[in-house]
Amino acid sequence: MSYLKFDKNLLINLDQSLPKEILRTNKAGAYHCTTITGCNTRKQHGLLVIPIKEMDDENHVLLSSLDETVIQHGAPFNLGIHRYKGGVYSPNGHKYLREFNCDIVPKSIYRVGGVVLSKEKIFVSHENKILIRYTLLEAHSETTLQFQPFLAFRNANSLCTENDQLDTSYEETDKGVSFCLYPGYPRLYMQFNHQPEFVYEPHWYKGIEYIKDMARAENFSEDLWVPGYFRIPIKKGESIIFSAGTEPNKSRSLNSMFEKEIKERTSRTSFFNCLKNSAKQCYLKDGKKNYILAGYPWFKILAREMFISLPGTTLAINHREDYEKIMGTALEAYDKYMKTGKPDKTIKNIDLPDTSLWALWCLLQYFKFNGANDTIAKYGKNIEKLIDFVLEGKQENLYINEEGLLSTNGTERPVTWMDVTRMDGKPLLPRTGFVLEFNALWYNALMFGVTLFEESEQKPKNYEVWKATAAKLKDAFIKTFLNDYGYLYDYVDGNYNDLSVRPNMLIAAGCDFSPLDRGQRKRILDMVTRELLTPNGIRTLSPKSYGYNPFFVGNAEERINSYFNGPTRPWLSGFYTDAYLKVFGMSGVAFLRRMLIGYEDDLNRECIGSLSELYDGNPPYNGHGAISYAPNIGEVLRAINVLNSFEV
């Protein structure tokens, strides 16, 4: 039985089926994304969406969709679906859907009279290529399939309008044709494993609407160019494979290519396997460089997000080699930044003041999985350089005082993970001065270094300074952040102490080396559990705090005002799990398991099999933002692993 399966009753009800999206990536930046009905609902949707480095740092939609038509006795039955002006859906192909499941690959079953047709989609690893296999399961008379490609050739964050600038010419290739609509784009090769008849009949389809963009008060209507259609007869039991990519295929290889890719897929037969698959979809390989992409469909490679998500998306699923490859790429970029002061062009925000602190937290997770000897051998020098970089005041916009406390200036540019910017370019939350999680992570890093090298014969040159700084910092942290109400100020700037109840205190309580004692951790956990914990993660602000705005809806300004003022973040569940076990030990395991399994419902809601970037802070806790977000996936996986290890 498929873990992610939807029946006819849900599929034909567009109110229920259109919010559910599917995502497949090639682990090189390209992706396929749409809804389970095949109706695109946002501008970033498409059958083939790829990065084009020669043009810019953005993704581009080449092939928006492919409408299939079943022809029997001369009568056409179009299986496609698009939304047009006025809320009109046409050609209503969803009414023929009988089943959709996503056990191994996305698979749709259509029934048209006596015809039963299956459609399976797969993205080829590390290639800009999608394959779709159509199998005729039942048919009582001669059947022909017709395929109508909707071409976009545009930036994934823009929209296309009818124009006369496109190149309408095409070239024939092995069992197919290729197009390149505009200069600078690669050719799009559309091929089959059977010889098709291609009928060139160009036409603009105008006023296609995207309801997700409409709800976000963004531009939502575009025109797409359809060059014509392919037609192929098909017999019962026979399969036709369609390929769309930026390089031509040998048509005879399509079947073996499809089968090879299927064998390499992780079956989505459990909560854990769904998240494991989503984790691997965030891997990105570019030549000899390896990264974690922060999320789909619009995020880039972001330093902080990569360090937060890396342990869970690799070590927690037994992919140590991938951790080492990705961390190797990241540390090489960070080493260059420390030497030259120039940020990396690929890993964004590597120059932010807390990036080195998150890198050290990430390396601490490696130590917990693999022990001191392996960690020193592999990363000892890197850990020493990262700690000393902060200790010696070399990190930009990060200052250390005589008590060991770190301060930063966050008034002009957001510098923490709560990094939303107002419409005027200023930080919505100007967290500045002594920032809570900066200092918690800094104490954690110092004590990690001290512990790691404690038994080593060759200690770092500043080892004793690390110990002394950590000792001072512990007292200064409590004096600076612990308030009379038993929780922690979010930041302290001069005489201003921010009393907002936010989850950053959870990071302080969850760190392996915390300046808080067990009683202080418990009081913080009680506050977080009472005011911030939801079934979909940890709220970014308590409902009792000023400015609470739990619903991430509306236009850009309304969403900005909400972003960190109430909606939840599942990735913080990792720190919640760490803190809870440190306070309650084995008696907390059952509660934490119930908390984490609560995310299982989300795998059937927005992006099926994955976790959204954020969820509303109040019921019904709808998901928003990026449809698949690496830190959420990684930290939930790490939390599951922590629980499993704790019980052994």
ROVEX-118654 format. One record per residue (C-alpha): residue number from 1; x, y, z. Coordinates in nm, 3 decimals, decimal comma. Layout:
N
bapa:xx:yy:zz
NUM:X:Y:Z
...
END
This chain:
648
bapa:xx:yy:zz
1:0,000:0,000:0,000
2:0,133:0,343:-0,095
3:0,209:0,582:0,190
4:0,122:0,885:-0,025
5:-0,193:0,788:-0,211
6:-0,499:0,989:-0,315
7:-0,821:0,856:-0,459
8:-1,073:0,977:-0,715
9:-1,294:1,157:-0,464
10:-1,012:1,387:-0,355
11:-0,858:1,430:-0,700
12:-1,174:1,551:-0,873
13:-1,240:1,798:-0,589
14:-1,012:2,086:-0,688
15:-1,055:2,260:-0,352
16:-0,883:1,959:-0,196
17:-0,640:1,854:-0,470
18:-0,500:2,186:-0,596
19:-0,325:2,276:-0,267
20:-0,126:1,951:-0,284
21:0,201:1,988:-0,475
22:0,471:1,747:-0,586
23:0,842:1,820:-0,621
24:1,119:1,628:-0,791
25:1,477:1,752:-0,833
26:1,785:1,638:-1,021
27:2,028:1,723:-0,733
28:2,191:1,980:-0,960
29:1,949:2,270:-0,919
30:1,679:2,174:-1,170
31:1,335:2,058:-1,066
32:0,984:1,957:-1,167
33:0,696:2,090:-0,961
34:0,318:2,100:-1,004
35:0,004:1,986:-0,825
36:-0,112:1,626:-0,800
37:-0,373:1,699:-1,071
38:-0,110:1,846:-1,305
39:-0,263:2,195:-1,291
40:0,006:2,457:-1,229
41:-0,093:2,697:-0,951
42:0,218:2,916:-0,918
43:0,460:3,075:-1,163
44:0,745:2,857:-1,035
45:0,564:2,539:-1,141
46:0,677:2,352:-1,450
47:0,769:2,015:-1,596
48:1,126:2,128:-1,656
49:1,268:2,418:-1,455
50:1,644:2,466:-1,469
51:1,917:2,709:-1,359
52:2,098:2,874:-1,650
53:2,432:3,003:-1,520
54:2,517:3,171:-1,848
55:2,218:3,402:-1,806
56:2,181:3,469:-1,432
57:2,153:3,307:-1,091
58:1,786:3,225:-1,136
59:1,576:2,925:-1,235
60:1,397:2,924:-1,571
61:1,082:2,742:-1,681
62:1,141:2,580:-2,020
63:0,851:2,336:-2,039
64:0,552:2,450:-1,837
65:0,326:2,150:-1,894
66:0,232:1,871:-2,133
67:-0,133:1,805:-2,213
68:-0,214:1,445:-2,302
69:-0,516:1,349:-2,511
70:-0,659:0,998:-2,548
71:-0,816:0,942:-2,890
72:-1,053:0,652:-2,956
73:-1,288:0,619:-3,254
74:-1,186:0,972:-3,354
75:-1,307:1,119:-3,024
76:-1,050:1,316:-2,818
77:-1,041:1,313:-2,437
78:-0,793:1,574:-2,307
79:-0,634:1,483:-1,973
80:-0,480:1,827:-1,914
81:-0,605:2,104:-1,687
82:-0,536:2,478:-1,672
83:-0,708:2,766:-1,500
84:-0,811:3,060:-1,718
85:-0,956:3,405:-1,657
86:-1,271:3,405:-1,453
87:-1,182:3,090:-1,263
88:-1,257:2,866:-1,560
89:-1,075:2,530:-1,559
90:-1,016:2,372:-1,898
91:-0,995:2,108:-2,035
92:-1,097:1,948:-1,701
93:-0,876:1,642:-1,741
94:-0,882:1,589:-1,364
95:-1,228:1,432:-1,394
96:-1,061:1,128:-1,555
97:-0,818:1,080:-1,265
98:-0,881:0,769:-1,060
99:-0,569:0,751:-0,844
100:-0,246:0,931:-0,766
101:0,032:0,778:-0,560
102:0,388:0,871:-0,492
103:0,539:0,555:-0,349
104:0,849:0,554:-0,571
105:0,772:0,806:-0,846
106:0,464:1,025:-0,904
107:0,209:0,800:-1,072
108:-0,137:0,896:-1,201
109:-0,404:0,656:-1,320
110:-0,661:0,787:-1,570
111:-0,978:0,615:-1,686
112:-1,153:0,727:-2,005
113:-1,437:0,489:-2,085
114:-1,271:0,153:-2,141
115:-0,921:0,306:-2,148
116:-0,702:0,289:-1,837
117:-0,376:0,480:-1,868
118:-0,094:0,521:-1,617
119:0,150:0,813:-1,616
120:0,479:0,798:-1,423
121:0,725:1,087:-1,396
122:1,091:1,075:-1,304
123:1,368:1,337:-1,300
124:1,705:1,211:-1,419
125:1,976:1,262:-1,154
126:2,228:1,538:-1,232
127:2,077:1,600:-1,577
128:1,831:1,863:-1,696
129:1,591:1,596:-1,811
130:1,246:1,470:-1,715
131:1,102:1,139:-1,832
132:0,733:1,052:-1,841
133:0,621:0,695:-1,904
134:0,268:0,628:-2,029
135:0,141:0,269:-2,008
136:-0,187:0,159:-2,160
137:-0,328:-0,078:-1,898
138:-0,668:-0,138:-2,057
139:-0,819:-0,066:-2,399
140:-1,091:-0,235:-2,604
141:-1,020:-0,065:-2,936
142:-0,746:0,121:-3,122
143:-0,602:0,402:-2,913
144:-0,385:0,701:-2,998
145:-0,211:0,939:-2,758
146:-0,162:1,304:-2,844
147:0,084:1,530:-2,660
148:0,065:1,910:-2,657
149:0,366:2,092:-2,498
150:0,319:2,434:-2,336
151:0,648:2,624:-2,369
152:0,754:2,916:-2,149
153:1,131:2,987:-2,176
154:1,117:3,246:-1,898
155:1,252:3,329:-1,554
156:1,069:3,122:-1,293
157:0,978:3,439:-1,100
158:0,842:3,622:-1,404
159:0,552:3,565:-1,641
160:0,525:3,533:-2,018
161:0,302:3,740:-2,246
162:0,228:3,694:-2,613
163:0,506:3,846:-2,823
164:0,660:3,828:-3,168
165:1,019:3,801:-3,048
166:1,027:3,423:-3,007
167:1,197:3,195:-3,256
168:0,925:2,964:-3,384
169:1,155:2,742:-3,587
170:1,233:2,388:-3,481
171:1,481:2,115:-3,561
172:1,404:1,749:-3,600
173:1,595:1,507:-3,380
174:1,586:1,136:-3,301
175:1,212:1,062:-3,263
176:1,132:1,421:-3,173
177:1,197:1,790:-3,221
178:1,379:2,071:-3,043
179:1,306:2,440:-2,987
180:1,490:2,743:-2,855
181:1,246:3,032:-2,824
182:1,484:3,310:-2,718
183:1,858:3,388:-2,739
184:2,066:3,274:-2,442
185:1,848:2,974:-2,365
186:1,953:2,615:-2,430
187:1,759:2,408:-2,679
188:1,471:2,203:-2,542
189:1,471:1,852:-2,686
190:1,137:1,670:-2,678
191:1,171:1,306:-2,778
192:0,993:0,969:-2,752
193:1,093:0,606:-2,755
194:0,844:0,555:-3,042
195:0,838:0,749:-3,364
196:0,580:1,029:-3,326
197:0,396:1,229:-3,586
198:0,468:1,594:-3,510
199:0,207:1,841:-3,636
200:0,336:2,198:-3,634
201:0,034:2,409:-3,539
202:0,160:2,706:-3,330
203:-0,081:2,887:-3,103
204:-0,075:3,115:-2,798
205:-0,285:3,003:-2,502
206:-0,375:3,328:-2,328
207:-0,474:3,416:-1,974
208:-0,353:3,109:-1,786
209:-0,385:3,193:-1,416
210:-0,193:3,081:-1,108
211:-0,405:3,085:-0,794
212:-0,114:3,069:-0,547
213:0,026:3,391:-0,693
214:-0,321:3,544:-0,696
215:-0,352:3,474:-0,323
216:-0,016:3,641:-0,264
217:-0,135:3,955:-0,449
218:0,132:3,904:-0,717
219:0,102:3,898:-1,096
220:-0,074:3,574:-1,175
221:-0,170:3,557:-1,544
222:0,041:3,459:-1,843
223:0,035:3,343:-2,204
224:0,209:3,022:-2,310
225:0,313:2,917:-2,659
226:0,215:2,575:-2,791
227:0,402:2,480:-3,112
228:0,169:2,196:-3,208
229:0,131:1,837:-3,100
230:0,279:1,487:-3,119
231:0,067:1,184:-3,201
232:0,153:0,817:-3,138
233:-0,064:0,502:-3,154
234:-0,039:0,278:-2,848
235:-0,143:-0,083:-2,782
236:-0,263:-0,246:-2,462
237:0,035:-0,329:-2,238
238:0,264:-0,096:-2,432
239:0,458:0,198:-2,283
240:0,548:0,528:-2,445
241:0,827:0,732:-2,283
242:0,849:1,107:-2,336
243:1,172:1,293:-2,262
244:1,225:1,668:-2,226
245:1,577:1,796:-2,166
246:1,854:2,030:-2,270
247:2,058:1,755:-2,434
248:1,940:1,507:-2,701
249:1,887:1,138:-2,617
250:1,929:0,822:-2,809
251:1,563:0,726:-2,818
252:1,639:0,357:-2,771
253:1,801:0,434:-2,435
254:1,493:0,595:-2,276
255:1,349:0,275:-2,134
256:1,673:0,161:-1,970
257:1,730:0,515:-1,841
258:1,386:0,517:-1,679
259:1,437:0,176:-1,516
260:1,784:0,272:-1,388
261:1,650:0,587:-1,223
262:1,363:0,401:-1,055
263:1,603:0,154:-0,893
264:1,792:0,440:-0,728
265:1,483:0,592:-0,565
266:1,394:0,566:-0,196
267:1,044:0,425:-0,151
268:0,818:0,664:0,038
269:0,664:0,394:0,253
270:0,706:0,564:0,590
271:0,734:0,904:0,755
272:1,111:0,864:0,786
273:1,159:0,754:0,424
274:0,956:1,049:0,296
275:1,181:1,291:0,481
276:1,492:1,099:0,377
277:1,388:1,132:0,013
278:1,317:1,503:0,059
279:1,657:1,547:0,224
280:1,837:1,395:-0,073
281:1,638:1,615:-0,310
282:1,805:1,916:-0,146
283:2,153:1,789:-0,236
284:2,317:1,990:-0,510
285:2,629:1,887:-0,700
286:2,806:2,135:-0,925
287:3,117:1,983:-1,076
288:3,339:1,890:-0,782
289:3,146:2,113:-0,541
290:2,866:1,984:-0,320
291:2,598:2,186:-0,142
292:2,260:2,181:0,032
293:2,001:2,399:-0,138
294:1,797:2,580:0,127
295:1,463:2,497:-0,031
296:1,241:2,483:-0,335
297:1,115:2,640:-0,549
298:1,299:2,972:-0,501
299:1,570:2,946:-0,236
300:1,944:2,954:-0,315
301:2,244:2,801:-0,139
302:2,249:2,988:0,192
303:2,530:2,939:0,444
304:2,331:2,946:0,768
305:2,053:2,724:0,631
306:2,309:2,480:0,494
307:2,482:2,440:0,832
308:2,150:2,400:1,017
309:2,018:2,137:0,777
310:2,340:1,946:0,704
311:2,357:1,706:1,005
312:1,999:1,588:0,962
313:2,003:1,559:0,585
314:2,323:1,352:0,588
315:2,443:1,205:0,918
316:2,094:1,124:1,049
317:2,024:0,915:0,738
318:2,367:0,745:0,735
319:2,515:0,962:0,459
320:2,845:1,052:0,629
321:3,026:1,075:0,295
322:2,779:1,336:0,172
323:2,826:1,536:0,493
324:3,202:1,538:0,438
325:3,169:1,642:0,073
326:2,929:1,926:0,149
327:3,117:2,042:0,458
328:3,440:2,028:0,259
329:3,296:2,265:0,001
330:3,159:2,496:0,272
331:3,482:2,508:0,473
332:3,687:2,577:0,162
333:3,462:2,876:0,089
334:3,474:2,991:0,451
335:3,851:2,958:0,465
336:3,877:3,181:0,159
337:3,644:3,433:0,323
338:3,854:3,436:0,642
339:4,169:3,501:0,440
340:4,038:3,758:0,190
341:3,720:3,900:0,341
342:3,542:3,829:0,013
343:3,212:3,635:0,037
344:3,166:3,324:-0,174
345:2,971:3,375:-0,497
346:2,777:3,050:-0,465
347:2,721:3,014:-0,089
348:2,521:3,325:-0,006
349:2,546:3,512:0,328
350:2,868:3,341:0,434
351:2,978:3,681:0,568
352:2,693:3,715:0,819
353:2,819:3,741:1,179
354:2,663:3,417:1,308
355:2,759:3,190:1,016
356:3,080:3,072:1,182
357:2,883:2,993:1,499
358:2,638:2,776:1,306
359:2,930:2,610:1,125
360:3,078:2,515:1,462
361:2,739:2,383:1,581
362:2,726:2,173:1,264
363:3,077:2,036:1,327
364:2,975:1,952:1,683
365:2,703:1,726:1,541
366:2,971:1,543:1,339
367:3,166:1,494:1,662
368:2,858:1,343:1,830
369:2,813:1,097:1,544
370:3,179:1,004:1,486
371:3,381:1,078:1,801
372:3,678:1,296:1,885
373:3,952:1,117:1,692
374:3,773:1,127:1,357
375:3,661:1,485:1,414
376:4,010:1,611:1,501
377:4,164:1,424:1,208
378:3,908:1,556:0,963
379:3,821:1,902:1,095
380:4,050:1,986:1,388
381:4,233:2,268:1,209
382:3,906:2,411:1,075
383:3,748:2,415:1,420
384:4,051:2,593:1,566
385:4,050:2,856:1,290
386:3,676:2,919:1,320
387:3,688:2,969:1,698
388:3,994:3,192:1,680
389:3,839:3,393:1,395
390:3,560:3,498:1,631
391:3,778:3,517:1,942
392:4,025:3,754:1,776
393:3,750:3,985:1,650
394:3,812:3,915:1,282
395:3,452:3,827:1,194
396:3,280:4,120:1,028
397:3,011:4,287:1,243
398:3,079:4,064:1,542
399:3,247:4,215:1,846
400:3,370:4,047:2,164
401:3,390:4,231:2,496
402:3,601:4,167:2,804
403:3,341:3,925:2,944
404:3,342:3,717:2,628
405:2,997:3,833:2,513
406:2,937:3,886:2,142
407:2,755:4,189:2,004
408:2,650:4,290:1,654
409:2,483:4,575:1,467
410:2,151:4,463:1,324
411:1,986:4,800:1,270
412:2,071:4,847:0,901
413:2,076:4,490:0,772
414:1,915:4,179:0,922
415:2,199:3,971:1,065
416:2,022:3,687:1,247
417:1,810:3,400:1,116
418:1,508:3,623:1,178
419:1,612:3,813:0,869
420:1,298:3,960:0,714
421:1,332:4,304:0,556
422:1,060:4,570:0,538
423:0,951:4,726:0,211
424:1,191:5,017:0,277
425:1,489:4,780:0,306
426:1,526:4,807:0,684
427:1,505:4,504:0,918
428:1,153:4,436:1,044
429:1,309:4,299:1,363
430:1,625:4,502:1,433
431:1,780:4,245:1,665
432:2,101:4,416:1,764
433:2,355:4,445:2,045
434:2,391:4,125:2,248
435:2,180:3,876:2,053
436:2,065:3,573:2,251
437:2,142:3,281:2,016
438:2,473:3,434:1,906
439:2,602:3,410:2,262
440:2,447:3,070:2,329
441:2,610:2,930:2,014
442:2,938:3,101:2,103
443:2,951:2,939:2,448
444:2,857:2,609:2,284
445:3,142:2,650:2,033
446:3,403:2,733:2,296
447:3,310:2,438:2,515
448:3,298:2,211:2,210
449:3,656:2,311:2,129
450:3,766:2,260:2,490
451:3,600:1,918:2,510
452:3,718:1,802:2,169
453:4,086:1,866:2,240
454:4,075:1,781:2,611
455:4,250:1,446:2,569
456:4,463:1,554:2,275
457:4,839:1,577:2,325
458:4,864:1,865:2,078
459:4,624:2,133:2,192
460:4,544:2,447:1,990
461:4,753:2,753:2,071
462:4,456:2,937:2,226
463:4,315:2,636:2,410
464:4,355:2,791:2,756
465:4,209:3,119:2,628
466:3,904:2,924:2,507
467:3,857:2,778:2,857
468:3,898:3,113:3,028
469:3,664:3,289:2,784
470:3,397:3,023:2,827
471:3,417:3,053:3,206
472:3,368:3,431:3,192
473:3,099:3,403:2,928
474:2,888:3,161:3,130
475:2,842:3,410:3,413
476:2,802:3,706:3,177
477:2,537:3,522:2,975
478:2,319:3,460:3,281
479:2,367:3,815:3,406
480:2,280:3,964:3,065
481:1,993:3,750:2,939
482:1,813:3,583:3,232
483:1,523:3,800:3,347
484:1,313:3,803:3,660
485:1,035:3,606:3,488
486:1,251:3,298:3,443
487:1,309:3,319:3,069
488:1,566:3,497:2,850
489:1,568:3,837:2,683
490:1,574:3,799:2,305
491:1,843:4,066:2,271
492:1,997:4,335:2,486
493:2,101:4,666:2,335
494:2,238:4,913:2,584
495:1,960:4,981:2,832
496:1,698:4,806:2,618
497:1,609:4,449:2,709
498:1,375:4,283:2,459
499:1,106:4,093:2,651
500:0,945:3,930:2,347
501:0,889:3,559:2,403
502:1,067:3,408:2,104
503:1,219:3,065:2,034
504:1,580:3,180:2,043
505:1,586:3,095:2,414
506:1,519:2,737:2,301
507:1,848:2,738:2,108
508:2,023:2,835:2,433
509:1,845:2,558:2,623
510:1,904:2,296:2,354
511:2,275:2,346:2,290
512:2,491:2,056:2,407
513:2,700:2,298:2,607
514:2,465:2,554:2,757
515:2,540:2,828:3,009
516:2,204:2,739:3,167
517:2,168:2,490:3,450
518:1,899:2,219:3,449
519:1,650:2,428:3,648
520:1,688:2,726:3,417
521:1,649:2,502:3,113
522:1,330:2,358:3,259
523:1,175:2,699:3,320
524:1,253:2,797:2,961
525:1,110:2,470:2,829
526:0,794:2,527:3,032
527:0,756:2,872:2,875
528:0,820:2,742:2,523
529:0,583:2,447:2,568
530:0,311:2,670:2,707
531:0,335:2,960:2,462
532:0,526:2,855:2,151
533:0,479:2,483:2,089
534:0,222:2,384:1,821
535:0,158:2,062:1,625
536:0,354:2,215:1,337
537:0,663:2,347:1,508
538:0,766:2,629:1,738
539:0,605:2,971:1,707
540:0,834:3,262:1,631
541:0,648:3,479:1,881
542:0,417:3,413:2,174
543:0,047:3,497:2,134
544:0,089:3,697:2,455
545:0,363:3,916:2,307
546:0,299:4,246:2,131
547:0,271:4,217:1,753
548:0,159:3,853:1,738
549:0,045:3,787:1,380
550:0,004:3,412:1,323
551:-0,129:3,394:0,966
552:0,118:3,421:0,678
553:-0,131:3,546:0,417
554:-0,206:3,852:0,206
555:0,014:4,081:0,000
556:0,391:4,116:0,034
557:0,377:4,374:0,314
558:0,124:4,174:0,514
559:0,333:3,860:0,482
560:0,649:4,046:0,583
561:0,478:4,173:0,899
562:0,378:3,818:0,988
563:0,690:3,624:0,887
564:0,863:3,608:1,228
565:0,575:3,731:1,441
566:0,387:3,409:1,503
567:0,416:3,149:1,223
568:0,598:2,834:1,327
569:0,928:2,680:1,221
570:0,958:2,298:1,240
571:1,340:2,309:1,242
572:1,333:2,442:1,597
573:1,191:2,105:1,703
574:1,548:1,976:1,687
575:1,654:2,212:1,966
576:1,332:2,141:2,153
577:1,412:1,769:2,144
578:1,769:1,828:2,264
579:1,655:2,052:2,549
580:1,368:1,824:2,655
581:1,591:1,518:2,680
582:1,850:1,710:2,882
583:1,581:1,811:3,131
584:1,353:1,506:3,143
585:1,569:1,222:3,010
586:1,398:0,894:2,924
587:1,067:1,011:3,069
588:1,040:1,265:2,788
589:1,085:1,023:2,498
590:0,718:0,925:2,455
591:0,608:1,289:2,452
592:0,873:1,384:2,196
593:0,778:1,093:1,971
594:0,417:1,211:1,972
595:0,533:1,563:1,894
596:0,746:1,458:1,597
597:0,492:1,217:1,452
598:0,258:1,516:1,436
599:0,449:1,627:1,127
600:0,326:1,316:0,950
601:-0,001:1,490:0,864
602:0,191:1,763:0,684
603:0,332:1,513:0,436
604:-0,016:1,486:0,283
605:-0,098:1,856:0,282
606:0,109:2,109:0,088
607:0,417:1,956:-0,081
608:0,342:1,588:-0,034
609:0,625:1,396:0,130
610:0,802:1,710:0,253
611:0,779:2,001:0,498
612:0,698:2,362:0,413
613:0,914:2,655:0,518
614:0,666:2,779:0,782
615:0,317:2,715:0,914
616:0,051:2,946:1,053
617:0,081:2,989:1,428
618:-0,290:2,922:1,484
619:-0,522:2,644:1,356
620:-0,552:2,499:1,099
621:-0,173:2,552:1,080
622:-0,154:2,580:0,700
623:0,188:2,562:0,537
624:0,337:2,855:0,347
625:0,657:2,982:0,189
626:0,895:2,740:0,020
627:0,714:2,410:-0,032
628:1,018:2,203:0,070
629:1,264:2,355:0,319
630:1,595:2,188:0,402
631:1,638:2,309:0,766
632:1,292:2,175:0,857
633:1,358:1,840:0,689
634:1,706:1,811:0,840
635:1,622:1,901:1,197
636:1,314:1,678:1,216
637:1,528:1,391:1,083
638:1,801:1,472:1,335
639:1,546:1,484:1,617
640:1,415:1,140:1,518
641:1,772:1,010:1,514
642:1,844:1,163:1,856
643:1,539:0,988:2,001
644:1,631:0,656:1,843
645:1,986:0,682:1,979
646:1,863:0,791:2,322
647:1,651:0,478:2,360
648:1,928:0,234:2,266
END
